[in-house]
């Protein structure tokens, strides 16, 4: 089926949800005239209300996430499908499988290791045969991590400085809020892993998303939960570093990119993520508190008595930060590396807006427009379950820079 035979260039599935409507709103403001967009979801009434709030006349597609026939029809009607319907462990498998089978490019916001692994096992071979680019994690998870390392490697390669070795992303500033959808994803992950020892083993592997685990280098233990002085990463970092909530997921996406590129970053490439706990004398205490809090959240959701209490106080699905929080939010991520020649580099990924929602709407919306409008500039791959860097690469970097996102890299003195 050619692009001209598809009814739509782009379908936003989950357009009645909190994140989905933000993405649709971004596209309503930024998609060029002539891009054929439709809104998808399970309720026509809610879709009509969302369309009214958006002020567009886009067609509506009504289908449940677990309806195989409905998802197949939706996928066959579009060149590109964007979905924000999570937790993807519960609601994602049918749609991504339909897109792989139909040769339809697919984008989502998942930060779920097991869903991503399932998708690789279920869909990679089929997507390669149909040419579909299946691209998970096109929001705050994991575009800053993946593209940040991408531009870091490009600069080191241009300089002839050798391969990347120890590489650390540090969230140096962040302001934003949580949504019920994010919390619901944590719940779904805790429930799934708590009942399956084999899935816990897969999730714990640093190469959980590798295309070929046996071909990966043996680099010893690679920890996801790190707490250390900032100067242990780079002399410019004051205070202490704390664990970053999404490090365990983002790190696996970046390692998958390295493997899909035949380990272009290097066979001794080690990658981790952390966040600043501030620069005051109390930063080690704050870092310890963050580490304890993350552990308590996962443990509490796994125990019935505390789960009951947490479910009553944590944000509910379908809710999220208010407009002011979304507008005034921001984030900066700095990625530091040392190459095999001993050279030091730093890349920076910085954006305005609440990271998980306002900024994510830009990241996902521009990813979709890259697939629709910039086909001739995409990396030369045939299809498959890819990553943002391997599927979208420099074409997305250019779009995001034009949208006001800072993506930079420099050699350090």
Residue pairs with C-beta under 8 A, 6 or more apart in sequence:
1 76
1 102
1 103
3 9
3 79
6 76
6 77
6 78
6 79
7 36
7 38
7 59
7 77
7 78
8 36
8 37
8 38
8 59
8 77
8 78
8 79
9 35
9 36
9 37
9 78
9 79
9 80
9 372
10 27
10 31
10 35
10 36
10 37
10 38
10 78
10 79
10 80
10 81
10 82
10 368
10 372
11 37
11 38
11 39
11 40
11 61
11 74
11 77
11 78
11 80
11 81
11 82
12 20
12 23
12 24
12 27
12 37
12 38
12 39
12 40
12 82
12 83
12 84
13 20
13 40
13 41
13 61
13 74
13 81
13 82
13 83
13 84
13 85
13 95
14 20
14 40
14 41
14 83
14 84
14 85
15 21
15 23
15 24
15 39
15 40
15 41
15 47
15 50
16 41
16 43
16 46
16 47
16 49
16 50
17 41
17 84
17 85
17 181
17 318
18 179
18 180
18 181
18 318
18 319
18 320
18 357
19 84
19 109
19 139
19 179
19 181
19 320
19 356
19 357
19 360
19 361
20 41
20 83
20 84
20 85
21 50
21 53
21 54
22 326
22 357
22 358
22 360
22 361
23 82
23 84
23 360
23 361
23 364
23 365
23 368
24 37
24 39
24 50
24 54
25 54
25 361
26 361
26 362
26 364
26 365
27 35
27 37
27 365
27 368
27 369
28 54
28 55
28 56
30 365
30 366
30 369
30 403
31 37
31 365
31 369
32 373
35 369
35 372
35 373
37 56
37 58
38 58
38 59
38 60
38 61
38 77
38 78
39 47
39 50
39 51
39 58
39 59
39 60
39 61
40 47
40 60
40 61
40 62
40 63
40 74
41 47
41 50
41 60
41 61
41 62
42 62
42 63
42 64
42 65
43 62
44 60
44 62
47 60
47 62
48 60
51 57
51 58
51 60
61 73
61 74
61 77
62 70
63 70
63 71
63 73
63 74
64 70
65 71
65 85
65 91
65 92
65 94
65 95
66 91
66 94
67 94
68 94
68 98
71 94
71 95
71 97
71 98
72 98
72 101
72 102
74 81
74 95
74 98
75 81
75 95
75 98
75 99
75 101
75 102
75 104
76 98
76 102
76 104
78 104
79 104
79 105
79 371
79 372
80 104
80 105
80 106
80 107
80 368
80 371
80 372
81 95
81 99
81 104
81 105
81 106
81 107
82 107
82 108
82 364
82 367
82 368
83 92
83 95
83 96
83 106
83 107
83 108
83 109
84 108
84 109
84 364
85 91
85 92
85 95
86 92
86 108
86 109
86 110
86 112
86 181
86 184
86 185
87 112
87 115
87 181
87 184
87 185
87 187
87 188
87 189
88 108
88 110
88 112
88 115
88 185
89 112
89 114
89 115
89 185
89 188
89 189
89 192
90 188
92 108
92 110
92 115
92 119
93 115
93 118
93 119
93 122
95 106
96 106
96 108
96 119
96 122
96 123
96 134
97 122
97 123
97 126
98 104
99 105
99 106
99 127
99 132
99 134
100 106
100 122
100 123
100 126
100 127
100 130
100 132
100 134
101 126
101 130
102 130
102 132
103 130
103 131
103 132
103 383
104 132
105 132
105 133
105 134
105 135
105 371
106 132
106 133
106 134
106 135
107 135
107 138
107 364
107 367
107 368
107 371
108 135
108 136
108 137
108 138
109 137
109 138
109 139
109 141
109 360
109 364
110 116
110 136
110 137
110 141
111 137
111 141
111 142
111 185
111 246
111 249
111 250
112 185
112 188
112 189
112 249
113 202
113 203
113 208
113 209
113 248
113 249
113 252
114 189
114 192
114 193
114 199
114 202
114 203
115 136
116 136
116 137
116 208
116 209
116 252
116 253
116 385
117 202
117 208
117 209
119 134
119 136
119 385
120 209
120 211
120 385
123 134
123 385
124 134
124 211
124 384
124 385
126 132
127 133
127 134
127 383
127 384
127 385
128 382
128 383
128 384
129 383
130 383
131 382
131 383
132 383
132 384
133 371
133 378
133 381
133 383
133 384
133 386
133 391
134 383
134 384
134 385
134 386
135 367
135 386
135 387
135 388
135 391
135 392
136 253
136 385
136 387
137 143
137 146
137 249
137 250
137 253
137 387
137 388
138 363
138 364
138 367
138 388
139 356
139 360
139 363
139 364
140 246
140 331
140 355
140 356
140 359
140 360
140 363
141 246
141 249
141 250
141 253
142 246
142 249
142 250
142 253
142 254
142 387
142 388
143 349
143 363
143 367
143 388
143 396
143 400
144 169
144 331
144 333
144 349
144 351
145 169
145 250
145 251
145 253
145 254
145 273
145 333
145 335
146 250
146 253
146 254
146 257
146 387
146 388
146 389
147 349
147 388
147 389
147 396
147 397
147 400
147 407
148 169
148 333
148 335
148 347
148 348
148 349
148 407
149 164
149 167
149 169
149 254
149 257
149 265
149 271
149 335
149 347
149 389
150 257
150 389
150 393
150 397
151 347
151 397
151 407
151 408
151 409
152 164
152 167
152 335
152 337
152 345
152 346
152 347
152 409
153 164
153 264
153 265
154 409
155 345
155 347
155 409
155 410
155 411
156 162
156 163
156 164
156 337
156 339
156 343
156 345
159 343
159 411
161 339
161 340
161 341
161 343
161 345
161 411
162 266
162 339
162 340
162 341
162 343
163 265
163 266
163 267
163 268
163 269
163 339
163 340
164 265
164 266
164 269
164 337
164 338
164 339
165 266
165 268
165 269
165 270
165 337
165 338
165 339
165 340
166 270
166 337
166 338
167 265
167 269
167 270
167 271
167 272
167 335
167 336
167 337
167 338
168 233
168 271
168 272
168 273
168 274
168 335
168 336
168 337
169 244
169 247
169 250
169 271
169 272
169 273
169 274
169 333
169 334
169 335
170 230
170 233
170 234
170 237
170 241
170 273
170 274
170 275
170 276
170 333
170 334
170 335
170 336
171 244
171 273
171 274
171 275
171 276
171 331
171 332
171 333
172 237
172 276
172 332
172 333
172 334
173 276
173 330
173 331
173 332
174 275
174 330
174 331
174 332
174 355
175 328
175 329
175 330
175 331
175 354
176 321
176 325
176 326
176 329
176 330
176 331
176 354
176 355
176 356
176 357
177 320
177 321
177 322
177 325
177 326
177 329
177 354
177 356
177 357
178 315
178 320
178 321
178 356
179 315
179 319
179 320
179 321
179 356
179 357
180 314
180 315
180 316
180 317
180 318
180 319
180 320
181 317
181 318
181 320
182 315
182 356
183 314
183 315
183 317
184 317
186 297
186 298
186 301
187 301
187 311
190 298
190 301
190 302
192 199
193 199
193 200
193 203
194 302
202 208
203 248
205 213
206 222
206 224
206 251
206 252
206 255
207 213
207 216
207 252
207 255
207 259
208 252
209 252
209 253
209 255
209 256
210 216
210 255
210 256
210 259
211 256
211 259
211 260
212 259
215 259
216 255
216 259
217 263
217 267
217 268
219 268
219 270
222 251
222 270
222 271
222 272
223 272
224 243
224 247
224 248
224 251
224 272
224 273
225 243
225 247
225 248
225 291
225 294
226 241
226 243
226 247
226 272
226 273
226 274
227 240
227 241
227 242
227 243
227 274
227 287
227 288
227 291
228 240
228 241
228 274
229 239
229 240
229 241
230 237
230 238
230 239
230 240
230 241
230 276
231 237
231 238
232 241
233 241
233 274
233 336
234 336
234 344
234 346
234 412
237 276
238 279
239 276
239 277
239 278
239 279
239 280
239 283
240 277
240 278
240 283
240 284
240 286
240 287
241 274
241 275
241 276
241 277
241 287
242 274
242 275
242 276
242 277
242 286
242 287
242 288
242 290
242 291
243 274
243 275
243 287
243 290
243 291
243 294
244 273
244 274
244 275
245 294
246 273
247 272
247 273
247 274
250 273
251 271
251 272
251 273
253 387
253 388
254 271
254 387
255 269
255 271
256 387
257 265
257 387
257 389
257 390
258 264
258 265
258 266
258 269
260 386
260 387
260 390
261 390
263 269
266 340
268 340
275 290
276 283
277 283
277 284
277 286
277 287
277 290
278 286
297 310
299 306
300 306
300 307
300 309
300 310
301 307
301 310
320 326
320 356
320 357
321 329
321 354
321 356
321 357
325 354
326 353
326 354
326 357
326 358
327 353
327 354
327 358
328 354
329 352
329 353
329 354
329 355
329 357
329 358
329 359
330 350
330 351
330 352
330 353
330 355
330 359
331 350
331 351
331 355
331 359
332 348
332 349
332 350
333 348
333 349
333 350
334 346
334 347
334 348
335 346
335 347
335 348
335 349
336 344
336 345
336 346
336 412
337 344
337 345
337 346
338 344
339 345
343 411
344 411
344 412
345 409
345 410
345 411
345 412
346 409
346 410
346 412
347 407
347 408
347 409
347 410
348 406
348 407
348 408
348 409
349 405
349 406
349 407
350 405
350 406
351 359
351 362
351 363
351 404
351 405
351 406
352 358
352 359
352 404
353 359
353 361
353 362
362 400
362 403
362 404
362 405
363 400
363 405
366 396
366 399
366 400
366 403
367 388
367 392
367 396
369 399
370 377
370 378
370 392
370 395
370 396
370 399
371 378
371 392
374 395
374 399
377 394
377 395
377 398
378 391
378 392
378 393
378 395
379 390
379 391
379 392
379 393
379 394
379 395
381 390
381 391
388 396
397 407
400 407
401 407
